[in-house]
Amino acid sequence: MLSAAYFTKEMDTWTIDKTTQYAQDFFNDGTLYDVDQKLNGSGAKTEGIEFSGSTFFSFLPEPFNNMGGLMRIILTWILKMLVYLTN
């Protein structure tokens, strides 16, 4: 079986990969910390296409003749993306 699909997705919120803030003094005591954190993003819109194919391997001898395979390729791209950085 073969199939193809087109999709769009509006995302209200999402997370951005890790960022590092160096030399943060949280307690005003002179001790500096390096902080790893994820950031919040807002207002992303994506779209993409998906191609899929599957089959049974009926040519194999028993008990393997009911096994199958599936292959899927998904291509996605970002139409718009807003990032809000706050401290």
Rosetta blueprint (number, residue, H / E / L):
1 M L
2 L E
3 S E
4 A E
5 A E
6 Y E
7 F E
8 T E
9 K E
10 E E
11 M E
12 D E
13 T E
14 W E
15 T E
16 I E
17 D E
18 K E
19 T E
20 T E
21 Q E
22 Y E
23 A E
24 Q E
25 D L
26 F L
27 F L
28 N L
29 D L
30 G L
31 T L
32 L L
33 Y E
34 D E
35 V E
36 D E
37 Q E
38 K E
39 L E
40 N E
41 G E
42 S E
43 G E
44 A E
45 K E
46 T E
47 E E
48 G E
49 I E
50 E E
51 F E
52 S E
53 G E
54 S E
55 T E
56 F E
57 F L
58 S L
59 F L
60 L L
61 P L
62 E L
63 P L
64 F H
65 N H
66 N H
67 M L
68 G E
69 G E
70 L E
71 M E
72 R E
73 I E
74 I E
75 L E
76 T E
77 W E
78 I E
79 L E
80 K E
81 M E
82 L E
83 V E
84 Y L
85 L L
86 T L
87 N L
